[in-house]
Amino acid sequence: MVIDKKQIRSDRWLKMMMRTGVPVAIVSVLCLWLGQLLASPALGSVFLVTMPIALGIGFIYNIRYVMLAVRARRQAADKPAEHE
């Protein structure tokens, strides 16, 4: 049973979460680094707001990916049983 990862990653919701989650994570990490480098508490506050958003999107992405992978594995397992 081989799962087609490209097919799973082509899911509309996964693409949307990736397009929003990656930029939010980049902004979050940049605010953390720049806030420390420039000693700016405002950038630290931006980090504290964007970090949970990025983590939440990442967790939801992973859960959705696993759900799609399990569904594909079940469908692949059911197909040979139907042909017999």
Distance bins in CASP14 RR format, pairs under 12 A and 6 or more apart:
PFRMAT RR
TARGET T0000
AUTHOR 0000-0000-0000
RMODE 2
METHOD distances of the structure
MODEL  1
1 69 0 0 0 0 0 1 0 0 0 0 0
1 70 0 0 0 0 0 1 0 0 0 0 0
1 72 0 0 0 0 1 0 0 0 0 0 0
1 73 1 0 1 0 0 0 0 0 0 0 0
1 74 0 0 0 0 1 0 0 0 0 0 0
1 75 0 0 0 0 1 0 0 0 0 0 0
1 76 1 0 1 0 0 0 0 0 0 0 0
1 77 1 0 0 1 0 0 0 0 0 0 0
1 78 0 0 0 0 0 1 0 0 0 0 0
1 79 0 0 0 0 1 0 0 0 0 0 0
1 80 0 0 0 0 1 0 0 0 0 0 0
2 8 0 0 0 0 0 1 0 0 0 0 0
2 69 0 0 0 0 0 1 0 0 0 0 0
2 72 0 0 0 0 1 0 0 0 0 0 0
2 73 0 0 0 0 1 0 0 0 0 0 0
2 76 1 0 0 1 0 0 0 0 0 0 0
2 77 0 0 0 0 0 1 0 0 0 0 0
3 9 0 0 0 0 0 1 0 0 0 0 0
3 65 0 0 0 0 0 1 0 0 0 0 0
3 66 0 0 0 0 0 1 0 0 0 0 0
3 68 0 0 0 0 1 0 0 0 0 0 0
3 69 1 0 1 0 0 0 0 0 0 0 0
3 70 0 0 0 0 1 0 0 0 0 0 0
3 71 0 0 0 0 1 0 0 0 0 0 0
3 72 1 0 1 0 0 0 0 0 0 0 0
3 73 1 0 0 1 0 0 0 0 0 0 0
3 74 0 0 0 0 0 1 0 0 0 0 0
3 75 0 0 0 0 1 0 0 0 0 0 0
3 76 1 0 0 1 0 0 0 0 0 0 0
3 77 0 0 0 0 0 1 0 0 0 0 0
4 10 0 0 0 0 1 0 0 0 0 0 0
4 11 0 0 0 0 0 1 0 0 0 0 0
4 68 0 0 0 0 0 1 0 0 0 0 0
4 69 0 0 0 0 1 0 0 0 0 0 0
4 72 1 0 0 1 0 0 0 0 0 0 0
4 73 0 0 0 0 0 1 0 0 0 0 0
4 75 0 0 0 0 0 1 0 0 0 0 0
4 76 0 0 0 0 1 0 0 0 0 0 0
5 11 0 0 0 0 0 1 0 0 0 0 0
5 14 0 0 0 0 0 1 0 0 0 0 0
5 65 0 0 0 0 1 0 0 0 0 0 0
5 68 0 0 0 0 1 0 0 0 0 0 0
5 69 0 0 0 0 1 0 0 0 0 0 0
5 72 0 0 0 0 1 0 0 0 0 0 0
5 73 0 0 0 0 0 1 0 0 0 0 0
6 14 0 0 0 0 0 1 0 0 0 0 0
6 68 0 0 0 0 0 1 0 0 0 0 0
6 72 0 0 0 0 0 1 0 0 0 0 0
7 14 0 0 0 0 0 1 0 0 0 0 0
7 65 0 0 0 0 0 1 0 0 0 0 0
7 68 0 0 0 0 1 0 0 0 0 0 0
7 69 0 0 0 0 0 1 0 0 0 0 0
7 71 0 0 0 0 0 1 0 0 0 0 0
7 72 1 0 0 1 0 0 0 0 0 0 0
7 75 0 0 0 0 0 1 0 0 0 0 0
7 76 0 0 0 0 0 1 0 0 0 0 0
8 14 1 0 0 1 0 0 0 0 0 0 0
8 15 0 0 0 0 0 1 0 0 0 0 0
8 61 0 0 0 0 0 1 0 0 0 0 0
8 64 0 0 0 0 1 0 0 0 0 0 0
8 65 1 0 0 1 0 0 0 0 0 0 0
8 66 0 0 0 0 1 0 0 0 0 0 0
8 67 0 0 0 0 1 0 0 0 0 0 0
8 68 1 0 1 0 0 0 0 0 0 0 0
8 69 1 0 1 0 0 0 0 0 0 0 0
8 70 0 0 0 0 0 1 0 0 0 0 0
8 71 0 0 0 0 1 0 0 0 0 0 0
8 72 1 0 0 1 0 0 0 0 0 0 0
8 73 0 0 0 0 0 1 0 0 0 0 0
8 75 0 0 0 0 0 1 0 0 0 0 0
9 15 1 0 0 1 0 0 0 0 0 0 0
9 17 0 0 0 0 0 1 0 0 0 0 0
9 18 0 0 0 0 1 0 0 0 0 0 0
9 61 0 0 0 0 0 1 0 0 0 0 0
9 64 0 0 0 0 0 1 0 0 0 0 0
9 65 1 0 0 1 0 0 0 0 0 0 0
9 68 0 0 0 0 1 0 0 0 0 0 0
9 69 0 0 0 0 0 1 0 0 0 0 0
9 72 0 0 0 0 0 1 0 0 0 0 0
10 16 0 0 0 0 0 1 0 0 0 0 0
10 18 0 0 0 0 0 1 0 0 0 0 0
10 65 0 0 0 0 0 1 0 0 0 0 0
10 68 0 0 0 0 1 0 0 0 0 0 0
10 72 0 0 0 0 0 1 0 0 0 0 0
11 17 0 0 0 0 1 0 0 0 0 0 0
11 18 0 0 0 0 0 1 0 0 0 0 0
11 61 0 0 0 0 0 1 0 0 0 0 0
11 64 1 0 0 1 0 0 0 0 0 0 0
11 65 0 0 0 0 1 0 0 0 0 0 0
11 67 0 0 0 0 1 0 0 0 0 0 0
11 68 1 0 1 0 0 0 0 0 0 0 0
11 69 0 0 0 0 0 1 0 0 0 0 0
11 71 0 0 0 0 0 1 0 0 0 0 0
11 72 0 0 0 0 0 1 0 0 0 0 0
12 18 0 0 0 0 0 1 0 0 0 0 0
12 19 0 0 0 0 0 1 0 0 0 0 0
12 64 0 0 0 0 0 1 0 0 0 0 0
12 68 0 0 0 0 0 1 0 0 0 0 0
13 19 0 0 0 0 0 1 0 0 0 0 0
13 20 0 0 0 0 0 1 0 0 0 0 0
13 57 0 0 0 0 0 1 0 0 0 0 0
13 60 0 0 0 0 1 0 0 0 0 0 0
13 61 0 0 0 0 1 0 0 0 0 0 0
13 63 0 0 0 0 0 1 0 0 0 0 0
13 64 1 0 1 0 0 0 0 0 0 0 0
13 65 0 0 0 0 1 0 0 0 0 0 0
13 67 0 0 0 0 0 1 0 0 0 0 0
13 68 0 0 0 0 1 0 0 0 0 0 0
14 20 0 0 0 0 0 1 0 0 0 0 0
14 21 0 0 0 0 0 1 0 0 0 0 0
14 57 0 0 0 0 0 1 0 0 0 0 0
14 58 0 0 0 0 0 1 0 0 0 0 0
14 60 0 0 0 0 1 0 0 0 0 0 0
14 61 1 0 0 1 0 0 0 0 0 0 0
14 62 0 0 0 0 1 0 0 0 0 0 0
14 63 0 0 0 0 0 1 0 0 0 0 0
14 64 1 0 1 0 0 0 0 0 0 0 0
14 65 1 0 0 1 0 0 0 0 0 0 0
14 66 0 0 0 0 0 1 0 0 0 0 0
14 67 0 0 0 0 0 1 0 0 0 0 0
14 68 1 0 0 1 0 0 0 0 0 0 0
14 69 0 0 0 0 0 1 0 0 0 0 0
15 21 0 0 0 0 0 1 0 0 0 0 0
15 22 0 0 0 0 0 1 0 0 0 0 0
15 61 0 0 0 0 0 1 0 0 0 0 0
15 64 0 0 0 0 0 1 0 0 0 0 0
15 65 0 0 0 0 0 1 0 0 0 0 0
16 22 0 0 0 0 0 1 0 0 0 0 0
16 57 0 0 0 0 1 0 0 0 0 0 0
16 60 0 0 0 0 0 1 0 0 0 0 0
16 61 0 0 0 0 1 0 0 0 0 0 0
16 64 0 0 0 0 0 1 0 0 0 0 0
17 23 0 0 0 0 0 1 0 0 0 0 0
17 24 0 0 0 0 0 1 0 0 0 0 0
17 25 0 0 0 0 0 1 0 0 0 0 0
17 53 0 0 0 0 0 1 0 0 0 0 0
17 54 0 0 0 0 0 1 0 0 0 0 0
17 56 0 0 0 0 1 0 0 0 0 0 0
17 57 1 0 1 0 0 0 0 0 0 0 0
17 58 1 0 0 1 0 0 0 0 0 0 0
17 59 0 0 0 0 0 1 0 0 0 0 0
17 60 1 0 0 1 0 0 0 0 0 0 0
17 61 1 0 1 0 0 0 0 0 0 0 0
17 62 0 0 0 0 1 0 0 0 0 0 0
17 63 0 0 0 0 0 1 0 0 0 0 0
17 64 1 0 0 1 0 0 0 0 0 0 0
17 65 0 0 0 0 1 0 0 0 0 0 0
18 24 0 0 0 0 0 1 0 0 0 0 0
18 25 0 0 0 0 0 1 0 0 0 0 0
18 54 0 0 0 0 0 1 0 0 0 0 0
18 57 0 0 0 0 1 0 0 0 0 0 0
18 58 0 0 0 0 1 0 0 0 0 0 0
18 60 0 0 0 0 0 1 0 0 0 0 0
18 61 1 0 0 1 0 0 0 0 0 0 0
18 62 0 0 0 0 0 1 0 0 0 0 0
18 64 0 0 0 0 0 1 0 0 0 0 0
18 65 0 0 0 0 0 1 0 0 0 0 0
19 25 0 0 0 0 0 1 0 0 0 0 0
19 57 0 0 0 0 0 1 0 0 0 0 0
19 61 0 0 0 0 0 1 0 0 0 0 0
20 26 0 0 0 0 0 1 0 0 0 0 0
20 27 0 0 0 0 0 1 0 0 0 0 0
20 50 0 0 0 0 0 1 0 0 0 0 0
20 53 0 0 0 0 1 0 0 0 0 0 0
20 54 0 0 0 0 1 0 0 0 0 0 0
20 56 0 0 0 0 0 1 0 0 0 0 0
20 57 1 0 0 1 0 0 0 0 0 0 0
20 58 0 0 0 0 0 1 0 0 0 0 0
20 60 0 0 0 0 0 1 0 0 0 0 0
20 61 0 0 0 0 1 0 0 0 0 0 0
21 27 0 0 0 0 1 0 0 0 0 0 0
21 28 0 0 0 0 1 0 0 0 0 0 0
21 29 0 0 0 0 0 1 0 0 0 0 0
21 50 0 0 0 0 1 0 0 0 0 0 0
21 51 0 0 0 0 0 1 0 0 0 0 0
21 53 1 0 0 1 0 0 0 0 0 0 0
21 54 1 0 1 0 0 0 0 0 0 0 0
21 55 0 0 0 0 1 0 0 0 0 0 0
21 56 0 0 0 0 1 0 0 0 0 0 0
21 57 1 0 1 0 0 0 0 0 0 0 0
21 58 1 0 0 1 0 0 0 0 0 0 0
21 59 0 0 0 0 0 1 0 0 0 0 0
21 60 0 0 0 0 1 0 0 0 0 0 0
21 61 1 0 0 1 0 0 0 0 0 0 0
21 62 0 0 0 0 0 1 0 0 0 0 0
22 28 0 0 0 0 0 1 0 0 0 0 0
22 29 0 0 0 0 0 1 0 0 0 0 0
22 54 0 0 0 0 1 0 0 0 0 0 0
22 57 0 0 0 0 1 0 0 0 0 0 0
22 58 0 0 0 0 1 0 0 0 0 0 0
22 61 0 0 0 0 1 0 0 0 0 0 0
23 29 0 0 0 0 0 1 0 0 0 0 0
23 30 0 0 0 0 0 1 0 0 0 0 0
23 50 0 0 0 0 1 0 0 0 0 0 0
23 53 0 0 0 0 0 1 0 0 0 0 0
23 54 0 0 0 0 1 0 0 0 0 0 0
23 57 0 0 0 0 0 1 0 0 0 0 0
24 30 0 0 0 0 0 1 0 0 0 0 0
24 31 0 0 0 0 0 1 0 0 0 0 0
24 46 0 0 0 0 0 1 0 0 0 0 0
24 47 0 0 0 0 0 1 0 0 0 0 0
24 49 0 0 0 0 1 0 0 0 0 0 0
24 50 1 0 1 0 0 0 0 0 0 0 0
24 51 0 0 0 0 1 0 0 0 0 0 0
24 52 0 0 0 0 0 1 0 0 0 0 0
24 53 1 0 1 0 0 0 0 0 0 0 0
24 54 1 0 1 0 0 0 0 0 0 0 0
24 55 0 0 0 0 1 0 0 0 0 0 0
24 56 0 0 0 0 1 0 0 0 0 0 0
24 57 1 0 0 1 0 0 0 0 0 0 0
24 58 0 0 0 0 1 0 0 0 0 0 0
24 61 0 0 0 0 0 1 0 0 0 0 0
25 31 0 0 0 0 0 1 0 0 0 0 0
25 32 0 0 0 0 0 1 0 0 0 0 0
25 47 0 0 0 0 0 1 0 0 0 0 0
25 50 1 0 0 1 0 0 0 0 0 0 0
25 51 0 0 0 0 1 0 0 0 0 0 0
25 52 0 0 0 0 0 1 0 0 0 0 0
25 53 0 0 0 0 1 0 0 0 0 0 0
25 54 1 0 1 0 0 0 0 0 0 0 0
25 55 0 0 0 0 1 0 0 0 0 0 0
25 56 0 0 0 0 0 1 0 0 0 0 0
25 57 0 0 0 0 1 0 0 0 0 0 0
25 58 0 0 0 0 1 0 0 0 0 0 0
25 61 0 0 0 0 0 1 0 0 0 0 0
26 32 0 0 0 0 0 1 0 0 0 0 0
26 33 0 0 0 0 0 1 0 0 0 0 0
26 34 0 0 0 0 0 1 0 0 0 0 0
26 47 0 0 0 0 0 1 0 0 0 0 0
26 50 0 0 0 0 1 0 0 0 0 0 0
26 51 0 0 0 0 0 1 0 0 0 0 0
26 54 0 0 0 0 1 0 0 0 0 0 0
27 33 0 0 0 0 0 1 0 0 0 0 0
27 34 0 0 0 0 0 1 0 0 0 0 0
27 43 0 0 0 0 0 1 0 0 0 0 0
27 44 0 0 0 0 0 1 0 0 0 0 0
27 46 1 0 0 1 0 0 0 0 0 0 0
27 47 0 0 0 0 1 0 0 0 0 0 0
27 49 0 0 0 0 1 0 0 0 0 0 0
27 50 1 0 1 0 0 0 0 0 0 0 0
27 51 0 0 0 0 1 0 0 0 0 0 0
27 53 0 0 0 0 1 0 0 0 0 0 0
27 54 0 0 0 0 1 0 0 0 0 0 0
28 34 0 0 0 0 0 1 0 0 0 0 0
28 35 0 0 0 0 0 1 0 0 0 0 0
28 43 0 0 0 0 0 1 0 0 0 0 0
28 44 0 0 0 0 1 0 0 0 0 0 0
28 45 0 0 0 0 0 1 0 0 0 0 0
28 46 1 0 0 1 0 0 0 0 0 0 0
28 47 1 0 1 0 0 0 0 0 0 0 0
28 48 0 0 0 0 1 0 0 0 0 0 0
28 49 0 0 0 0 1 0 0 0 0 0 0
28 50 1 1 0 0 0 0 0 0 0 0 0
28 51 1 0 1 0 0 0 0 0 0 0 0
28 52 0 0 0 0 1 0 0 0 0 0 0
28 53 1 0 0 1 0 0 0 0 0 0 0
28 54 1 0 1 0 0 0 0 0 0 0 0
28 55 0 0 0 0 1 0 0 0 0 0 0
28 56 0 0 0 0 0 1 0 0 0 0 0
28 57 0 0 0 0 0 1 0 0 0 0 0
28 58 0 0 0 0 0 1 0 0 0 0 0
29 35 0 0 0 0 0 1 0 0 0 0 0
29 36 0 0 0 0 0 1 0 0 0 0 0
29 43 0 0 0 0 0 1 0 0 0 0 0
29 44 0 0 0 0 0 1 0 0 0 0 0
29 46 0 0 0 0 0 1 0 0 0 0 0
29 47 0 0 0 0 1 0 0 0 0 0 0
29 50 0 0 0 0 1 0 0 0 0 0 0
29 51 0 0 0 0 1 0 0 0 0 0 0
29 54 0 0 0 0 1 0 0 0 0 0 0
29 55 0 0 0 0 0 1 0 0 0 0 0
30 36 0 0 0 0 0 1 0 0 0 0 0
30 37 0 0 0 0 0 1 0 0 0 0 0
30 38 0 0 0 0 0 1 0 0 0 0 0
30 40 0 0 0 0 0 1 0 0 0 0 0
30 43 0 0 0 0 1 0 0 0 0 0 0
30 44 0 0 0 0 0 1 0 0 0 0 0
30 46 0 0 0 0 1 0 0 0 0 0 0
30 47 0 0 0 0 1 0 0 0 0 0 0
30 50 0 0 0 0 1 0 0 0 0 0 0
30 51 0 0 0 0 0 1 0 0 0 0 0
30 54 0 0 0 0 0 1 0 0 0 0 0
31 37 0 0 0 0 0 1 0 0 0 0 0
31 38 0 0 0 0 0 1 0 0 0 0 0
31 40 0 0 0 0 1 0 0 0 0 0 0
31 41 0 0 0 0 0 1 0 0 0 0 0
31 42 0 0 0 0 1 0 0 0 0 0 0
31 43 1 0 1 0 0 0 0 0 0 0 0
31 44 1 0 1 0 0 0 0 0 0 0 0
31 45 0 0 0 0 1 0 0 0 0 0 0
31 46 1 0 1 0 0 0 0 0 0 0 0
31 47 1 0 1 0 0 0 0 0 0 0 0
31 48 0 0 0 0 1 0 0 0 0 0 0
31 49 0 0 0 0 1 0 0 0 0 0 0
31 50 1 0 0 1 0 0 0 0 0 0 0
31 51 0 0 0 0 1 0 0 0 0 0 0
31 54 0 0 0 0 0 1 0 0 0 0 0
32 38 0 0 0 0 0 1 0 0 0 0 0
32 40 0 0 0 0 0 1 0 0 0 0 0
32 43 1 0 0 1 0 0 0 0 0 0 0
32 44 1 0 0 1 0 0 0 0 0 0 0
32 45 0 0 0 0 0 1 0 0 0 0 0
32 46 0 0 0 0 1 0 0 0 0 0 0
32 47 1 0 1 0 0 0 0 0 0 0 0
32 48 0 0 0 0 1 0 0 0 0 0 0
32 49 0 0 0 0 0 1 0 0 0 0 0
32 50 0 0 0 0 1 0 0 0 0 0 0
32 51 1 0 0 1 0 0 0 0 0 0 0
32 54 0 0 0 0 0 1 0 0 0 0 0
33 40 0 0 0 0 0 1 0 0 0 0 0
33 43 0 0 0 0 1 0 0 0 0 0 0
33 44 0 0 0 0 0 1 0 0 0 0 0
33 46 0 0 0 0 0 1 0 0 0 0 0
33 47 0 0 0 0 1 0 0 0 0 0 0
34 40 1 0 0 1 0 0 0 0 0 0 0
34 41 0 0 0 0 0 1 0 0 0 0 0
34 42 0 0 0 0 0 1 0 0 0 0 0
34 43 1 0 1 0 0 0 0 0 0 0 0
34 44 0 0 0 0 1 0 0 0 0 0 0
34 46 0 0 0 0 1 0 0 0 0 0 0
34 47 0 0 0 0 1 0 0 0 0 0 0
35 41 1 0 0 1 0 0 0 0 0 0 0
35 42 0 0 0 0 1 0 0 0 0 0 0
35 43 1 1 0 0 0 0 0 0 0 0 0
35 44 1 0 1 0 0 0 0 0 0 0 0
35 45 0 0 0 0 1 0 0 0 0 0 0
35 46 0 0 0 0 1 0 0 0 0 0 0
35 47 1 0 0 1 0 0 0 0 0 0 0
35 48 0 0 0 0 0 1 0 0 0 0 0
36 43 0 0 0 0 1 0 0 0 0 0 0
36 44 0 0 0 0 1 0 0 0 0 0 0
36 47 0 0 0 0 1 0 0 0 0 0 0
37 43 0 0 0 0 1 0 0 0 0 0 0
37 44 0 0 0 0 0 1 0 0 0 0 0
38 44 0 0 0 0 0 1 0 0 0 0 0
40 46 0 0 0 0 1 0 0 0 0 0 0
40 47 0 0 0 0 0 1 0 0 0 0 0
41 47 0 0 0 0 0 1 0 0 0 0 0
41 48 0 0 0 0 0 1 0 0 0 0 0
42 48 0 0 0 0 0 1 0 0 0 0 0
42 49 0 0 0 0 0 1 0 0 0 0 0
43 49 0 0 0 0 0 1 0 0 0 0 0
43 50 0 0 0 0 0 1 0 0 0 0 0
44 50 0 0 0 0 1 0 0 0 0 0 0
44 51 0 0 0 0 1 0 0 0 0 0 0
45 51 0 0 0 0 0 1 0 0 0 0 0
46 53 0 0 0 0 0 1 0 0 0 0 0
46 54 0 0 0 0 0 1 0 0 0 0 0
47 53 0 0 0 0 0 1 0 0 0 0 0
47 54 0 0 0 0 1 0 0 0 0 0 0
47 55 0 0 0 0 0 1 0 0 0 0 0
48 54 0 0 0 0 0 1 0 0 0 0 0
48 55 0 0 0 0 0 1 0 0 0 0 0
49 55 0 0 0 0 0 1 0 0 0 0 0
50 56 0 0 0 0 0 1 0 0 0 0 0
50 57 0 0 0 0 0 1 0 0 0 0 0
51 57 0 0 0 0 0 1 0 0 0 0 0
51 58 0 0 0 0 0 1 0 0 0 0 0
52 58 0 0 0 0 0 1 0 0 0 0 0
52 59 0 0 0 0 0 1 0 0 0 0 0
53 59 0 0 0 0 0 1 0 0 0 0 0
53 60 0 0 0 0 0 1 0 0 0 0 0
54 60 0 0 0 0 0 1 0 0 0 0 0
54 61 0 0 0 0 0 1 0 0 0 0 0
55 61 0 0 0 0 0 1 0 0 0 0 0
55 62 0 0 0 0 0 1 0 0 0 0 0
56 62 0 0 0 0 1 0 0 0 0 0 0
56 63 0 0 0 0 1 0 0 0 0 0 0
56 64 0 0 0 0 0 1 0 0 0 0 0
57 63 0 0 0 0 0 1 0 0 0 0 0
57 64 0 0 0 0 0 1 0 0 0 0 0
58 64 0 0 0 0 1 0 0 0 0 0 0
58 65 0 0 0 0 1 0 0 0 0 0 0
59 65 0 0 0 0 0 1 0 0 0 0 0
59 66 0 0 0 0 0 1 0 0 0 0 0
60 66 0 0 0 0 0 1 0 0 0 0 0
60 67 0 0 0 0 0 1 0 0 0 0 0
61 67 0 0 0 0 0 1 0 0 0 0 0
61 68 0 0 0 0 0 1 0 0 0 0 0
62 68 0 0 0 0 0 1 0 0 0 0 0
62 69 0 0 0 0 0 1 0 0 0 0 0
63 69 0 0 0 0 0 1 0 0 0 0 0
63 70 0 0 0 0 0 1 0 0 0 0 0
64 70 0 0 0 0 0 1 0 0 0 0 0
64 71 0 0 0 0 0 1 0 0 0 0 0
65 71 0 0 0 0 0 1 0 0 0 0 0
65 72 0 0 0 0 0 1 0 0 0 0 0
66 72 0 0 0 0 0 1 0 0 0 0 0
66 73 0 0 0 0 0 1 0 0 0 0 0
67 73 0 0 0 0 0 1 0 0 0 0 0
67 74 0 0 0 0 0 1 0 0 0 0 0
68 74 0 0 0 0 0 1 0 0 0 0 0
68 75 0 0 0 0 0 1 0 0 0 0 0
69 75 0 0 0 0 0 1 0 0 0 0 0
69 76 0 0 0 0 0 1 0 0 0 0 0
70 76 0 0 0 0 0 1 0 0 0 0 0
70 77 0 0 0 0 0 1 0 0 0 0 0
71 77 0 0 0 0 0 1 0 0 0 0 0
71 78 0 0 0 0 0 1 0 0 0 0 0
72 78 0 0 0 0 0 1 0 0 0 0 0
72 79 0 0 0 0 0 1 0 0 0 0 0
73 79 0 0 0 0 0 1 0 0 0 0 0
74 81 0 0 0 0 0 1 0 0 0 0 0
75 81 0 0 0 0 0 1 0 0 0 0 0
75 82 0 0 0 0 0 1 0 0 0 0 0
76 82 0 0 0 0 0 1 0 0 0 0 0
78 84 0 0 0 0 0 1 0 0 0 0 0
END
